[in-house]
Amino acid sequence: MANTKNTSETKTSRSSQEDDSAPERSERSTRDTRRDEDDTVADRPSPMEVLRQARAQLAELTGMTAESVSSFTQTEDGWSLEVEVLELERVPDTMSLMASYEVELDPQGQLTGYRRVRRYERGRADAHRRGGR
């Protein structure tokens, strides 16, 4: 019978210890989750890093100089930019051909796609459209 008593006391003692450690485990789990979220945020590049990466990657892929970024948006899938590129250098400089490229990047700033959306002479301004056209 003494053996049974020890077993009951041991179970009660273990149960008590487990109850005491449950909040500690929960707190540890919450800290680990927060750390994972912080690491994810820390892994995400800053907007300036994304801009630099986008310009460099587009220039490397196309062989053309990325001169400026005219639009920049964070999307659900990463980033979307419009980059102005020097396509054909001419003299005088105002006759050089420029192009706007739509560039898509993943959340880490890696280029996933691009396409030319318009081409124009450097010295030309966009035509002002009237009547919603």
MODELLER restraints for C-alpha pairs under 7 A, 6 or more apart:
rsr = mdl.restraints
at = mdl.atoms
rsr.add(forms.Gaussian(group=physical.xy_distance, feature=features.Distance(at['CA:44:A'], at['CA:107:A']), mean=6.77, stdev=0.5))
rsr.add(forms.Gaussian(group=physical.xy_distance, feature=features.Distance(at['CA:44:A'], at['CA:108:A']), mean=5.60, stdev=0.5))
rsr.add(forms.Gaussian(group=physical.xy_distance, feature=features.Distance(at['CA:45:A'], at['CA:108:A']), mean=6.07, stdev=0.5))
rsr.add(forms.Gaussian(group=physical.xy_distance, feature=features.Distance(at['CA:45:A'], at['CA:109:A']), mean=6.85, stdev=0.5))
rsr.add(forms.Gaussian(group=physical.xy_distance, feature=features.Distance(at['CA:50:A'], at['CA:109:A']), mean=5.10, stdev=0.5))
rsr.add(forms.Gaussian(group=physical.xy_distance, feature=features.Distance(at['CA:53:A'], at['CA:109:A']), mean=6.58, stdev=0.5))
rsr.add(forms.Gaussian(group=physical.xy_distance, feature=features.Distance(at['CA:54:A'], at['CA:111:A']), mean=6.52, stdev=0.5))
rsr.add(forms.Gaussian(group=physical.xy_distance, feature=features.Distance(at['CA:55:A'], at['CA:66:A']), mean=5.65, stdev=0.5))
rsr.add(forms.Gaussian(group=physical.xy_distance, feature=features.Distance(at['CA:57:A'], at['CA:111:A']), mean=6.80, stdev=0.5))
rsr.add(forms.Gaussian(group=physical.xy_distance, feature=features.Distance(at['CA:59:A'], at['CA:65:A']), mean=5.53, stdev=0.5))
rsr.add(forms.Gaussian(group=physical.xy_distance, feature=features.Distance(at['CA:59:A'], at['CA:66:A']), mean=5.92, stdev=0.5))
rsr.add(forms.Gaussian(group=physical.xy_distance, feature=features.Distance(at['CA:64:A'], at['CA:85:A']), mean=6.55, stdev=0.5))
rsr.add(forms.Gaussian(group=physical.xy_distance, feature=features.Distance(at['CA:64:A'], at['CA:86:A']), mean=6.27, stdev=0.5))
rsr.add(forms.Gaussian(group=physical.xy_distance, feature=features.Distance(at['CA:64:A'], at['CA:87:A']), mean=6.19, stdev=0.5))
rsr.add(forms.Gaussian(group=physical.xy_distance, feature=features.Distance(at['CA:65:A'], at['CA:85:A']), mean=5.67, stdev=0.5))
rsr.add(forms.Gaussian(group=physical.xy_distance, feature=features.Distance(at['CA:65:A'], at['CA:86:A']), mean=5.61, stdev=0.5))
rsr.add(forms.Gaussian(group=physical.xy_distance, feature=features.Distance(at['CA:66:A'], at['CA:83:A']), mean=6.64, stdev=0.5))
rsr.add(forms.Gaussian(group=physical.xy_distance, feature=features.Distance(at['CA:66:A'], at['CA:84:A']), mean=5.99, stdev=0.5))
rsr.add(forms.Gaussian(group=physical.xy_distance, feature=features.Distance(at['CA:66:A'], at['CA:85:A']), mean=4.45, stdev=0.5))
rsr.add(forms.Gaussian(group=physical.xy_distance, feature=features.Distance(at['CA:66:A'], at['CA:86:A']), mean=6.63, stdev=0.5))
rsr.add(forms.Gaussian(group=physical.xy_distance, feature=features.Distance(at['CA:67:A'], at['CA:84:A']), mean=5.65, stdev=0.5))
rsr.add(forms.Gaussian(group=physical.xy_distance, feature=features.Distance(at['CA:67:A'], at['CA:85:A']), mean=5.45, stdev=0.5))
rsr.add(forms.Gaussian(group=physical.xy_distance, feature=features.Distance(at['CA:67:A'], at['CA:86:A']), mean=6.77, stdev=0.5))
rsr.add(forms.Gaussian(group=physical.xy_distance, feature=features.Distance(at['CA:68:A'], at['CA:83:A']), mean=5.83, stdev=0.5))
rsr.add(forms.Gaussian(group=physical.xy_distance, feature=features.Distance(at['CA:68:A'], at['CA:84:A']), mean=5.21, stdev=0.5))
rsr.add(forms.Gaussian(group=physical.xy_distance, feature=features.Distance(at['CA:69:A'], at['CA:81:A']), mean=6.93, stdev=0.5))
rsr.add(forms.Gaussian(group=physical.xy_distance, feature=features.Distance(at['CA:69:A'], at['CA:82:A']), mean=5.83, stdev=0.5))
rsr.add(forms.Gaussian(group=physical.xy_distance, feature=features.Distance(at['CA:69:A'], at['CA:83:A']), mean=4.39, stdev=0.5))
rsr.add(forms.Gaussian(group=physical.xy_distance, feature=features.Distance(at['CA:69:A'], at['CA:84:A']), mean=6.02, stdev=0.5))
rsr.add(forms.Gaussian(group=physical.xy_distance, feature=features.Distance(at['CA:70:A'], at['CA:82:A']), mean=5.53, stdev=0.5))
rsr.add(forms.Gaussian(group=physical.xy_distance, feature=features.Distance(at['CA:70:A'], at['CA:83:A']), mean=5.94, stdev=0.5))
rsr.add(forms.Gaussian(group=physical.xy_distance, feature=features.Distance(at['CA:70:A'], at['CA:84:A']), mean=6.79, stdev=0.5))
rsr.add(forms.Gaussian(group=physical.xy_distance, feature=features.Distance(at['CA:71:A'], at['CA:81:A']), mean=5.36, stdev=0.5))
rsr.add(forms.Gaussian(group=physical.xy_distance, feature=features.Distance(at['CA:71:A'], at['CA:82:A']), mean=5.01, stdev=0.5))
rsr.add(forms.Gaussian(group=physical.xy_distance, feature=features.Distance(at['CA:72:A'], at['CA:80:A']), mean=5.92, stdev=0.5))
rsr.add(forms.Gaussian(group=physical.xy_distance, feature=features.Distance(at['CA:72:A'], at['CA:81:A']), mean=4.46, stdev=0.5))
rsr.add(forms.Gaussian(group=physical.xy_distance, feature=features.Distance(at['CA:72:A'], at['CA:82:A']), mean=6.65, stdev=0.5))
rsr.add(forms.Gaussian(group=physical.xy_distance, feature=features.Distance(at['CA:73:A'], at['CA:79:A']), mean=5.76, stdev=0.5))
rsr.add(forms.Gaussian(group=physical.xy_distance, feature=features.Distance(at['CA:73:A'], at['CA:80:A']), mean=5.20, stdev=0.5))
rsr.add(forms.Gaussian(group=physical.xy_distance, feature=features.Distance(at['CA:73:A'], at['CA:81:A']), mean=6.33, stdev=0.5))
rsr.add(forms.Gaussian(group=physical.xy_distance, feature=features.Distance(at['CA:74:A'], at['CA:80:A']), mean=6.30, stdev=0.5))
rsr.add(forms.Gaussian(group=physical.xy_distance, feature=features.Distance(at['CA:77:A'], at['CA:106:A']), mean=6.08, stdev=0.5))
rsr.add(forms.Gaussian(group=physical.xy_distance, feature=features.Distance(at['CA:77:A'], at['CA:107:A']), mean=6.54, stdev=0.5))
rsr.add(forms.Gaussian(group=physical.xy_distance, feature=features.Distance(at['CA:78:A'], at['CA:105:A']), mean=5.60, stdev=0.5))
rsr.add(forms.Gaussian(group=physical.xy_distance, feature=features.Distance(at['CA:78:A'], at['CA:106:A']), mean=4.25, stdev=0.5))
rsr.add(forms.Gaussian(group=physical.xy_distance, feature=features.Distance(at['CA:78:A'], at['CA:107:A']), mean=3.92, stdev=0.5))
rsr.add(forms.Gaussian(group=physical.xy_distance, feature=features.Distance(at['CA:79:A'], at['CA:104:A']), mean=5.87, stdev=0.5))
rsr.add(forms.Gaussian(group=physical.xy_distance, feature=features.Distance(at['CA:79:A'], at['CA:105:A']), mean=4.98, stdev=0.5))
rsr.add(forms.Gaussian(group=physical.xy_distance, feature=features.Distance(at['CA:79:A'], at['CA:106:A']), mean=6.25, stdev=0.5))
rsr.add(forms.Gaussian(group=physical.xy_distance, feature=features.Distance(at['CA:79:A'], at['CA:107:A']), mean=6.57, stdev=0.5))
rsr.add(forms.Gaussian(group=physical.xy_distance, feature=features.Distance(at['CA:80:A'], at['CA:103:A']), mean=5.76, stdev=0.5))
rsr.add(forms.Gaussian(group=physical.xy_distance, feature=features.Distance(at['CA:80:A'], at['CA:104:A']), mean=4.72, stdev=0.5))
rsr.add(forms.Gaussian(group=physical.xy_distance, feature=features.Distance(at['CA:80:A'], at['CA:105:A']), mean=6.35, stdev=0.5))
rsr.add(forms.Gaussian(group=physical.xy_distance, feature=features.Distance(at['CA:81:A'], at['CA:102:A']), mean=5.77, stdev=0.5))
rsr.add(forms.Gaussian(group=physical.xy_distance, feature=features.Distance(at['CA:81:A'], at['CA:103:A']), mean=5.07, stdev=0.5))
rsr.add(forms.Gaussian(group=physical.xy_distance, feature=features.Distance(at['CA:81:A'], at['CA:104:A']), mean=6.52, stdev=0.5))
rsr.add(forms.Gaussian(group=physical.xy_distance, feature=features.Distance(at['CA:82:A'], at['CA:100:A']), mean=6.25, stdev=0.5))
rsr.add(forms.Gaussian(group=physical.xy_distance, feature=features.Distance(at['CA:82:A'], at['CA:101:A']), mean=5.41, stdev=0.5))
rsr.add(forms.Gaussian(group=physical.xy_distance, feature=features.Distance(at['CA:82:A'], at['CA:102:A']), mean=4.55, stdev=0.5))
rsr.add(forms.Gaussian(group=physical.xy_distance, feature=features.Distance(at['CA:82:A'], at['CA:103:A']), mean=6.03, stdev=0.5))
rsr.add(forms.Gaussian(group=physical.xy_distance, feature=features.Distance(at['CA:83:A'], at['CA:100:A']), mean=5.52, stdev=0.5))
rsr.add(forms.Gaussian(group=physical.xy_distance, feature=features.Distance(at['CA:83:A'], at['CA:101:A']), mean=5.13, stdev=0.5))
rsr.add(forms.Gaussian(group=physical.xy_distance, feature=features.Distance(at['CA:83:A'], at['CA:102:A']), mean=6.50, stdev=0.5))
rsr.add(forms.Gaussian(group=physical.xy_distance, feature=features.Distance(at['CA:84:A'], at['CA:98:A']), mean=6.83, stdev=0.5))
rsr.add(forms.Gaussian(group=physical.xy_distance, feature=features.Distance(at['CA:84:A'], at['CA:99:A']), mean=5.67, stdev=0.5))
rsr.add(forms.Gaussian(group=physical.xy_distance, feature=features.Distance(at['CA:84:A'], at['CA:100:A']), mean=4.60, stdev=0.5))
rsr.add(forms.Gaussian(group=physical.xy_distance, feature=features.Distance(at['CA:84:A'], at['CA:101:A']), mean=6.42, stdev=0.5))
rsr.add(forms.Gaussian(group=physical.xy_distance, feature=features.Distance(at['CA:85:A'], at['CA:98:A']), mean=5.60, stdev=0.5))
rsr.add(forms.Gaussian(group=physical.xy_distance, feature=features.Distance(at['CA:85:A'], at['CA:99:A']), mean=5.22, stdev=0.5))
rsr.add(forms.Gaussian(group=physical.xy_distance, feature=features.Distance(at['CA:85:A'], at['CA:100:A']), mean=6.26, stdev=0.5))
rsr.add(forms.Gaussian(group=physical.xy_distance, feature=features.Distance(at['CA:86:A'], at['CA:97:A']), mean=6.30, stdev=0.5))
rsr.add(forms.Gaussian(group=physical.xy_distance, feature=features.Distance(at['CA:86:A'], at['CA:98:A']), mean=4.67, stdev=0.5))
rsr.add(forms.Gaussian(group=physical.xy_distance, feature=features.Distance(at['CA:86:A'], at['CA:99:A']), mean=6.55, stdev=0.5))
rsr.add(forms.Gaussian(group=physical.xy_distance, feature=features.Distance(at['CA:87:A'], at['CA:97:A']), mean=5.47, stdev=0.5))
rsr.add(forms.Gaussian(group=physical.xy_distance, feature=features.Distance(at['CA:87:A'], at['CA:98:A']), mean=5.28, stdev=0.5))
rsr.add(forms.Gaussian(group=physical.xy_distance, feature=features.Distance(at['CA:87:A'], at['CA:99:A']), mean=6.38, stdev=0.5))
rsr.add(forms.Gaussian(group=physical.xy_distance, feature=features.Distance(at['CA:88:A'], at['CA:96:A']), mean=5.62, stdev=0.5))
rsr.add(forms.Gaussian(group=physical.xy_distance, feature=features.Distance(at['CA:88:A'], at['CA:97:A']), mean=4.89, stdev=0.5))
rsr.add(forms.Gaussian(group=physical.xy_distance, feature=features.Distance(at['CA:88:A'], at['CA:98:A']), mean=6.97, stdev=0.5))
rsr.add(forms.Gaussian(group=physical.xy_distance, feature=features.Distance(at['CA:89:A'], at['CA:96:A']), mean=4.64, stdev=0.5))
rsr.add(forms.Gaussian(group=physical.xy_distance, feature=features.Distance(at['CA:89:A'], at['CA:97:A']), mean=6.47, stdev=0.5))
rsr.add(forms.Gaussian(group=physical.xy_distance, feature=features.Distance(at['CA:90:A'], at['CA:96:A']), mean=4.52, stdev=0.5))
rsr.add(forms.Gaussian(group=physical.xy_distance, feature=features.Distance(at['CA:94:A'], at['CA:121:A']), mean=6.85, stdev=0.5))
rsr.add(forms.Gaussian(group=physical.xy_distance, feature=features.Distance(at['CA:94:A'], at['CA:122:A']), mean=5.08, stdev=0.5))
rsr.add(forms.Gaussian(group=physical.xy_distance, feature=features.Distance(at['CA:94:A'], at['CA:123:A']), mean=4.48, stdev=0.5))
rsr.add(forms.Gaussian(group=physical.xy_distance, feature=features.Distance(at['CA:95:A'], at['CA:121:A']), mean=5.53, stdev=0.5))
rsr.add(forms.Gaussian(group=physical.xy_distance, feature=features.Distance(at['CA:95:A'], at['CA:122:A']), mean=5.99, stdev=0.5))
rsr.add(forms.Gaussian(group=physical.xy_distance, feature=features.Distance(at['CA:95:A'], at['CA:123:A']), mean=6.45, stdev=0.5))
rsr.add(forms.Gaussian(group=physical.xy_distance, feature=features.Distance(at['CA:96:A'], at['CA:121:A']), mean=5.65, stdev=0.5))
rsr.add(forms.Gaussian(group=physical.xy_distance, feature=features.Distance(at['CA:96:A'], at['CA:122:A']), mean=5.51, stdev=0.5))
rsr.add(forms.Gaussian(group=physical.xy_distance, feature=features.Distance(at['CA:97:A'], at['CA:119:A']), mean=6.99, stdev=0.5))
rsr.add(forms.Gaussian(group=physical.xy_distance, feature=features.Distance(at['CA:97:A'], at['CA:120:A']), mean=5.72, stdev=0.5))
rsr.add(forms.Gaussian(group=physical.xy_distance, feature=features.Distance(at['CA:97:A'], at['CA:121:A']), mean=4.59, stdev=0.5))
rsr.add(forms.Gaussian(group=physical.xy_distance, feature=features.Distance(at['CA:97:A'], at['CA:122:A']), mean=5.93, stdev=0.5))
rsr.add(forms.Gaussian(group=physical.xy_distance, feature=features.Distance(at['CA:98:A'], at['CA:119:A']), mean=5.75, stdev=0.5))
rsr.add(forms.Gaussian(group=physical.xy_distance, feature=features.Distance(at['CA:98:A'], at['CA:120:A']), mean=5.30, stdev=0.5))
rsr.add(forms.Gaussian(group=physical.xy_distance, feature=features.Distance(at['CA:98:A'], at['CA:121:A']), mean=5.78, stdev=0.5))
rsr.add(forms.Gaussian(group=physical.xy_distance, feature=features.Distance(at['CA:98:A'], at['CA:122:A']), mean=5.76, stdev=0.5))
rsr.add(forms.Gaussian(group=physical.xy_distance, feature=features.Distance(at['CA:99:A'], at['CA:116:A']), mean=6.78, stdev=0.5))
rsr.add(forms.Gaussian(group=physical.xy_distance, feature=features.Distance(at['CA:99:A'], at['CA:118:A']), mean=5.58, stdev=0.5))
rsr.add(forms.Gaussian(group=physical.xy_distance, feature=features.Distance(at['CA:99:A'], at['CA:119:A']), mean=4.23, stdev=0.5))
rsr.add(forms.Gaussian(group=physical.xy_distance, feature=features.Distance(at['CA:99:A'], at['CA:120:A']), mean=6.13, stdev=0.5))
rsr.add(forms.Gaussian(group=physical.xy_distance, feature=features.Distance(at['CA:100:A'], at['CA:116:A']), mean=5.84, stdev=0.5))
rsr.add(forms.Gaussian(group=physical.xy_distance, feature=features.Distance(at['CA:100:A'], at['CA:117:A']), mean=5.67, stdev=0.5))
rsr.add(forms.Gaussian(group=physical.xy_distance, feature=features.Distance(at['CA:100:A'], at['CA:118:A']), mean=5.34, stdev=0.5))
rsr.add(forms.Gaussian(group=physical.xy_distance, feature=features.Distance(at['CA:100:A'], at['CA:119:A']), mean=6.47, stdev=0.5))
rsr.add(forms.Gaussian(group=physical.xy_distance, feature=features.Distance(at['CA:101:A'], at['CA:114:A']), mean=6.47, stdev=0.5))
rsr.add(forms.Gaussian(group=physical.xy_distance, feature=features.Distance(at['CA:101:A'], at['CA:115:A']), mean=5.40, stdev=0.5))
rsr.add(forms.Gaussian(group=physical.xy_distance, feature=features.Distance(at['CA:101:A'], at['CA:116:A']), mean=4.27, stdev=0.5))
rsr.add(forms.Gaussian(group=physical.xy_distance, feature=features.Distance(at['CA:101:A'], at['CA:117:A']), mean=5.61, stdev=0.5))
rsr.add(forms.Gaussian(group=physical.xy_distance, feature=features.Distance(at['CA:102:A'], at['CA:114:A']), mean=5.43, stdev=0.5))
rsr.add(forms.Gaussian(group=physical.xy_distance, feature=features.Distance(at['CA:102:A'], at['CA:115:A']), mean=5.38, stdev=0.5))
rsr.add(forms.Gaussian(group=physical.xy_distance, feature=features.Distance(at['CA:102:A'], at['CA:116:A']), mean=6.27, stdev=0.5))
rsr.add(forms.Gaussian(group=physical.xy_distance, feature=features.Distance(at['CA:102:A'], at['CA:117:A']), mean=6.47, stdev=0.5))
rsr.add(forms.Gaussian(group=physical.xy_distance, feature=features.Distance(at['CA:103:A'], at['CA:113:A']), mean=5.96, stdev=0.5))
rsr.add(forms.Gaussian(group=physical.xy_distance, feature=features.Distance(at['CA:103:A'], at['CA:114:A']), mean=4.32, stdev=0.5))
rsr.add(forms.Gaussian(group=physical.xy_distance, feature=features.Distance(at['CA:103:A'], at['CA:115:A']), mean=6.76, stdev=0.5))
rsr.add(forms.Gaussian(group=physical.xy_distance, feature=features.Distance(at['CA:104:A'], at['CA:111:A']), mean=5.98, stdev=0.5))
rsr.add(forms.Gaussian(group=physical.xy_distance, feature=features.Distance(at['CA:104:A'], at['CA:112:A']), mean=5.61, stdev=0.5))
rsr.add(forms.Gaussian(group=physical.xy_distance, feature=features.Distance(at['CA:104:A'], at['CA:113:A']), mean=5.17, stdev=0.5))
rsr.add(forms.Gaussian(group=physical.xy_distance, feature=features.Distance(at['CA:104:A'], at['CA:114:A']), mean=6.06, stdev=0.5))
rsr.add(forms.Gaussian(group=physical.xy_distance, feature=features.Distance(at['CA:105:A'], at['CA:111:A']), mean=4.32, stdev=0.5))
rsr.add(forms.Gaussian(group=physical.xy_distance, feature=features.Distance(at['CA:105:A'], at['CA:112:A']), mean=5.17, stdev=0.5))
rsr.add(forms.Gaussian(group=physical.xy_distance, feature=features.Distance(at['CA:106:A'], at['CA:112:A']), mean=6.44, stdev=0.5))
